[in-house]
Amino acid sequence: MKFLHLAAAAVAALSLCAAPVHAQKTLKYAHFQPAKDDQPKHVAALAFKEHVEKATNGSVKVEIYPAGQFGKDQPTMEAVRLGTLEMAVAHDGAIATVYKPIGILGIPFLYDNHEHAWRVYDSAWLQDLSNDMIKRTGIRLLGFGDNGVRHFTNSLRPINTPADMKGMKIRIQPSPVFQALIESLGASASAIPWAELPTALQQKVVDGQENSVTNILAASLYQHQKFATLDGHVWSVHGYCINDRFYQGLSAVERKAVDEGVQKAIAIHRRMTSDQDKNAKSILEKNGMQVTVPTAAAIGEFRKLAQPPVKAWAEKEIGKDYVDKLFGAIAKTKT
């Protein structure tokens, strides 16, 4: 009998030694770009996966779901909110479907250059916005990568000044701020989800759209658009969003790995996107587009028409406090 007790104790001890200290956690990570090595979101996602899995010794397994596999804008963000999807890297229009204040970033002509935009996005302003987003949605905003500087394209004619846009039908991401922007320039706006945009352009549902070079390439929009105008009206973002319950459920080591992984991903994301932005004219011309670079005077016309009404709309519909905080961060981060 004594032998049996000793044997049972030995087996129990071995079982305890063999048991893992932490159960493996799965982090499902969704984004909207193709799984290609020229797509900033996907290259950034691969870097995030490599870092997190290595830094946690495999206690967090990252599964990447590219090309909108979790659905269109709102379903993906709702999944993050509910926790059925742990993390998504989503453009501001998608985030606006669950968190309206992100729409203030659609106010046009905010920054001097890429570096100025990044200083704003890396300032204390971002943490304030993230805290507010957690309270309202249960989603934590870990940081911003670039969705590129947004430009106009269309299939009708070159756009040299705002007057050339009158009567055009322009696709926008599902965001009221972008509707206010397009209408301030004399065109009509149609909200069409990203996944449906190529078909809408091909079928002439709209005449044009506004997007960054990286997104024009990602969806081969140049196949359906002849003219591009590099006006740079909005510095668009990709938000690194994570379900806060999942994030808080990670160990300190795991949270640190996720935070560091996001910073590595954002650095890659920004570099790849800004390189495309800075070479926009040659990239688009190589893909058969006729590219217009507006003069400084023309950009001034765009800004004069678009910024005041869009800013006023945002103050009324989103909240003056949100707008004031953003413009305060912009002023503080000017060189």
C-alpha positions as CSV (number, residue, x, y, z in Angstrom):
1,M,0.0,0.0,0.0
2,K,2.8,2.4,0.9
3,F,4.4,1.7,-2.5
4,L,1.2,2.6,-4.3
5,H,0.9,5.9,-2.4
6,L,4.5,6.7,-3.3
7,A,3.9,5.8,-6.9
8,A,0.8,8.0,-7.1
9,A,2.7,10.9,-5.6
10,A,5.5,10.5,-8.1
11,V,3.0,10.5,-11.0
12,A,1.3,13.6,-9.6
13,A,4.7,15.4,-9.3
14,L,5.7,14.5,-12.9
15,S,2.3,15.8,-14.1
16,L,2.8,19.1,-12.3
17,C,6.3,19.4,-13.8
18,A,4.9,18.7,-17.3
19,A,2.0,21.1,-17.1
20,P,2.6,24.5,-18.9
21,V,3.0,27.5,-16.7
22,H,0.7,29.5,-19.0
23,A,-1.9,28.3,-21.5
24,Q,-1.2,29.5,-25.0
25,K,-3.2,32.5,-26.1
26,T,-4.3,33.1,-29.7
27,L,-4.3,36.6,-31.1
28,K,-6.2,36.8,-34.3
29,Y,-4.9,39.8,-36.3
30,A,-6.9,41.1,-39.2
31,H,-6.1,43.8,-41.8
32,F,-7.5,44.8,-45.2
33,Q,-4.6,44.7,-47.6
34,P,-3.5,41.7,-49.7
35,A,-0.9,39.2,-48.3
36,K,1.8,40.6,-50.6
37,D,5.3,41.8,-49.8
38,D,4.7,45.2,-51.3
39,Q,1.8,45.9,-48.9
40,P,2.8,47.8,-45.8
41,K,0.0,46.4,-43.6
42,H,1.0,42.8,-44.3
43,V,4.7,43.3,-44.0
44,A,4.1,45.1,-40.7
45,A,1.8,42.2,-39.6
46,L,4.5,39.6,-40.2
47,A,7.0,41.7,-38.2
48,F,4.5,41.9,-35.3
49,K,3.9,38.1,-35.4
50,E,7.6,37.3,-35.4
51,H,8.3,39.7,-32.5
52,V,5.4,38.7,-30.3
53,E,5.8,35.0,-30.6
54,K,9.5,35.2,-30.0
55,A,9.3,37.6,-27.1
56,T,6.6,35.5,-25.3
57,N,8.3,32.2,-26.0
58,G,5.2,31.1,-27.9
59,S,2.7,31.8,-25.1
60,V,1.0,34.2,-27.6
61,K,0.3,32.7,-31.0
62,V,-0.5,35.3,-33.7
63,E,-2.7,34.3,-36.6
64,I,-2.9,36.9,-39.5
65,Y,-6.0,37.3,-41.5
66,P,-5.3,39.6,-44.5
67,A,-7.5,41.0,-47.2
68,G,-10.6,41.7,-45.1
69,Q,-11.2,38.0,-44.2
70,F,-13.2,39.1,-41.2
71,G,-15.6,41.1,-43.3
72,K,-16.0,44.7,-44.4
73,D,-15.3,47.7,-42.3
74,Q,-18.1,47.6,-39.6
75,P,-18.2,43.8,-39.1
76,T,-14.4,43.7,-38.5
77,M,-14.5,46.5,-36.0
78,E,-17.6,45.0,-34.3
79,A,-15.7,41.8,-34.0
80,V,-12.8,43.6,-32.2
81,R,-15.4,45.4,-29.9
82,L,-17.0,42.1,-29.0
83,G,-13.7,40.2,-28.6
84,T,-14.4,37.6,-31.3
85,L,-11.4,39.2,-33.1
86,E,-8.5,40.2,-30.8
87,M,-6.8,42.8,-33.1
88,A,-7.3,44.7,-36.3
89,V,-5.3,47.3,-38.2
90,A,-8.0,49.4,-39.7
91,H,-8.3,52.7,-41.6
92,D,-10.0,55.6,-40.0
93,G,-13.2,55.1,-41.9
94,A,-13.6,51.6,-40.6
95,I,-12.8,52.7,-37.0
96,A,-15.5,55.5,-37.4
97,T,-18.2,52.8,-37.7
98,V,-17.7,52.1,-33.9
99,Y,-15.9,55.2,-32.7
100,K,-17.2,58.4,-34.3
101,P,-14.5,60.8,-32.9
102,I,-11.8,59.3,-35.1
103,G,-13.5,61.3,-37.9
104,I,-11.7,64.5,-36.8
105,L,-8.7,63.1,-38.7
106,G,-10.6,63.7,-41.9
107,I,-10.3,67.4,-41.5
108,P,-8.2,68.4,-44.6
109,F,-4.7,70.0,-44.8
110,L,-3.7,69.6,-41.1
111,Y,0.0,68.9,-41.3
112,D,3.2,70.3,-42.9
113,N,4.6,66.9,-43.9
114,H,4.9,63.2,-42.8
115,E,7.2,63.9,-39.9
116,H,4.8,66.5,-38.5
117,A,1.8,64.1,-38.7
118,W,3.9,61.4,-36.9
119,R,4.8,63.8,-34.1
120,V,1.1,64.4,-33.5
121,Y,0.2,60.7,-33.7
122,D,3.0,59.9,-31.2
123,S,2.2,62.6,-28.7
124,A,0.1,62.5,-25.5
125,W,-2.9,63.4,-27.6
126,L,-3.0,59.7,-28.9
127,Q,-3.1,58.3,-25.3
128,D,-6.0,60.6,-24.5
129,L,-7.9,59.5,-27.6
130,S,-7.2,55.8,-26.8
131,N,-8.5,56.2,-23.2
132,D,-11.7,57.8,-24.6
133,M,-12.0,55.0,-27.1
134,I,-11.6,52.3,-24.4
135,K,-14.4,53.9,-22.4
136,R,-16.8,54.2,-25.4
137,T,-16.1,50.9,-27.2
138,G,-13.8,48.6,-25.2
139,I,-11.2,48.9,-27.9
140,R,-7.7,50.1,-27.1
141,L,-5.8,52.2,-29.8
142,L,-2.2,51.1,-29.6
143,G,-0.9,53.5,-32.3
144,F,-1.2,54.8,-35.8
145,G,0.5,53.6,-39.0
146,D,0.1,55.5,-42.2
147,N,-2.8,54.9,-44.6
148,G,-0.9,57.4,-46.9
149,V,-1.6,60.9,-48.0
150,R,-4.9,60.9,-49.7
151,H,-5.2,62.2,-53.3
152,F,-8.1,62.4,-55.9
153,T,-8.4,60.2,-58.9
154,N,-11.1,60.1,-61.5
155,S,-12.0,58.8,-65.0
156,L,-13.3,62.1,-66.5
157,R,-10.6,64.9,-66.6
158,P,-7.6,66.3,-64.8
159,I,-8.3,68.2,-61.6
160,N,-6.1,71.3,-61.4
161,T,-8.3,73.4,-59.2
162,P,-11.4,72.8,-57.1
163,A,-13.5,74.1,-60.0
164,D,-12.6,71.0,-62.0
165,M,-14.4,68.8,-59.4
166,K,-17.9,70.3,-59.8
167,G,-20.4,67.7,-60.8
168,M,-18.2,64.7,-60.2
169,K,-19.4,61.7,-58.2
170,I,-16.6,60.8,-55.8
171,R,-16.5,57.6,-53.7
172,I,-15.6,58.1,-50.0
173,Q,-15.0,55.8,-47.1
174,P,-18.1,55.5,-44.9
175,S,-17.4,58.7,-42.9
176,P,-19.6,61.9,-42.6
177,V,-16.4,64.0,-42.4
178,F,-15.3,62.9,-45.9
179,Q,-18.8,63.6,-47.2
180,A,-18.4,67.2,-45.9
181,L,-15.0,67.5,-47.5
182,I,-16.2,66.3,-51.0
183,E,-19.3,68.5,-50.9
184,S,-17.3,71.6,-49.9
185,L,-15.4,71.2,-53.2
186,G,-18.6,71.0,-55.4
187,A,-18.7,67.3,-56.0
188,S,-21.2,64.7,-54.7
189,A,-20.1,62.0,-52.3
190,S,-21.0,58.3,-52.3
191,A,-20.0,56.1,-49.3
192,I,-18.8,52.7,-50.6
193,P,-17.0,50.1,-48.6
194,W,-13.4,49.5,-49.5
195,A,-14.0,45.9,-50.8
196,E,-16.6,47.2,-53.2
197,L,-14.6,50.1,-54.6
198,P,-12.9,48.5,-57.7
199,T,-16.3,47.2,-58.9
200,A,-17.9,50.6,-58.4
201,L,-15.3,52.3,-60.4
202,Q,-15.4,49.7,-63.2
203,Q,-19.1,49.9,-63.4
204,K,-19.1,53.8,-63.4
205,V,-21.2,53.9,-60.2
206,V,-18.8,56.8,-59.3
207,D,-16.5,58.9,-61.4
208,G,-13.6,59.0,-59.0
209,Q,-12.4,58.4,-55.5
210,E,-9.8,59.6,-53.0
211,N,-7.1,57.4,-51.6
212,S,-3.4,57.0,-50.9
213,V,-0.9,55.6,-53.4
214,T,-0.5,52.4,-51.3
215,N,-4.3,51.8,-51.5
216,I,-4.5,52.7,-55.2
217,L,-1.8,50.0,-55.8
218,A,-3.4,47.5,-53.4
219,A,-6.7,47.4,-55.3
220,S,-5.3,48.2,-58.7
221,L,-7.5,51.2,-58.9
222,Y,-5.4,52.6,-61.7
223,Q,-7.1,50.1,-64.0
224,H,-10.3,52.1,-63.8
225,Q,-9.0,55.7,-63.2
226,K,-7.1,57.7,-65.8
227,F,-6.4,60.9,-63.9
228,A,-4.7,61.5,-60.5
229,T,-4.3,64.8,-58.6
230,L,-1.6,64.9,-55.9
231,D,-3.3,67.5,-53.7
232,G,-2.6,65.6,-50.4
233,H,-5.9,66.7,-48.8
234,V,-5.9,64.2,-45.9
235,W,-3.1,62.4,-44.0
236,S,-4.9,59.2,-43.4
237,V,-4.1,56.6,-40.8
238,H,-4.3,52.9,-40.0
239,G,-5.1,52.4,-36.3
240,Y,-3.7,49.4,-34.4
241,C,-6.8,48.4,-32.5
242,I,-7.0,45.6,-29.8
243,N,-9.8,44.4,-27.7
244,D,-9.0,45.8,-24.3
245,R,-10.3,42.8,-22.3
246,F,-7.9,40.6,-24.2
247,Y,-5.1,43.1,-23.7
248,Q,-5.7,43.3,-20.0
249,G,-5.9,39.5,-19.8
250,L,-2.3,39.2,-21.0
251,S,0.6,38.9,-18.6
252,A,2.9,41.9,-18.1
253,V,5.5,40.2,-20.3
254,E,2.9,39.5,-23.0
255,R,1.6,43.1,-23.0
256,K,5.1,44.4,-23.3
257,A,5.7,42.1,-26.3
258,V,2.5,43.3,-28.0
259,D,3.4,47.0,-27.3
260,E,6.9,46.5,-28.7
261,G,5.6,44.5,-31.6
262,V,3.2,47.3,-32.5
263,Q,6.0,49.8,-32.5
264,K,8.1,47.6,-34.8
265,A,5.1,47.2,-37.1
266,I,4.3,50.9,-37.2
267,A,7.9,51.8,-38.0
268,I,7.8,49.4,-41.1
269,H,4.3,50.5,-42.0
270,R,5.2,54.2,-42.0
271,R,8.4,53.8,-43.9
272,M,6.9,51.7,-46.7
273,T,3.9,54.0,-47.0
274,S,5.8,57.3,-47.0
275,D,8.3,55.9,-49.5
276,Q,5.3,55.3,-51.8
277,D,3.9,58.8,-51.1
278,K,7.1,60.5,-51.8
279,N,7.4,58.8,-55.2
280,A,3.7,59.0,-56.0
281,K,4.0,60.8,-59.4
282,S,6.5,58.3,-60.9
283,I,4.7,55.2,-59.4
284,L,1.3,56.3,-60.7
285,E,2.6,57.3,-64.1
286,K,4.3,53.9,-64.5
287,N,0.8,52.4,-64.0
288,G,-0.6,54.5,-66.8
289,M,-2.2,57.4,-65.0
290,Q,-2.0,61.0,-66.0
291,V,-0.7,62.8,-62.9
292,T,-1.4,66.5,-61.9
293,V,0.7,68.2,-59.2
294,P,-1.3,71.3,-58.1
295,T,0.5,74.6,-57.6
296,A,0.8,76.1,-54.2
297,A,-1.9,78.6,-55.1
298,A,-4.2,75.8,-56.1
299,I,-3.6,73.9,-52.9
300,G,-4.4,77.2,-51.1
301,E,-7.8,77.2,-52.9
302,F,-8.5,73.7,-51.9
303,R,-7.6,74.5,-48.2
304,K,-9.7,77.7,-48.2
305,L,-12.8,75.9,-49.5
306,A,-12.5,72.6,-47.6
307,Q,-10.9,73.1,-44.2
308,P,-13.3,75.7,-42.5
309,P,-16.6,73.9,-43.3
310,V,-15.2,70.5,-42.5
311,K,-13.7,71.7,-39.2
312,A,-17.1,73.4,-38.4
313,W,-18.9,70.2,-39.2
314,A,-16.6,68.2,-36.9
315,E,-17.0,70.7,-34.1
316,K,-20.8,70.4,-34.3
317,E,-21.2,66.7,-35.0
318,I,-18.2,65.2,-33.1
319,G,-17.4,67.8,-30.5
320,K,-15.5,71.0,-30.3
321,D,-13.3,69.5,-27.5
322,Y,-12.1,66.8,-29.8
323,V,-11.2,69.2,-32.5
324,D,-9.5,71.7,-30.1
325,K,-7.3,69.0,-28.7
326,L,-6.2,67.9,-32.1
327,F,-5.4,71.4,-33.3
328,G,-3.6,72.0,-30.0
329,A,-1.4,68.9,-30.6
330,I,-0.8,70.1,-34.2
331,A,0.4,73.5,-32.9
332,K,2.6,72.0,-30.2
333,T,4.4,69.7,-32.6
334,K,5.2,72.2,-35.3
335,T,9.0,72.6,-35.8
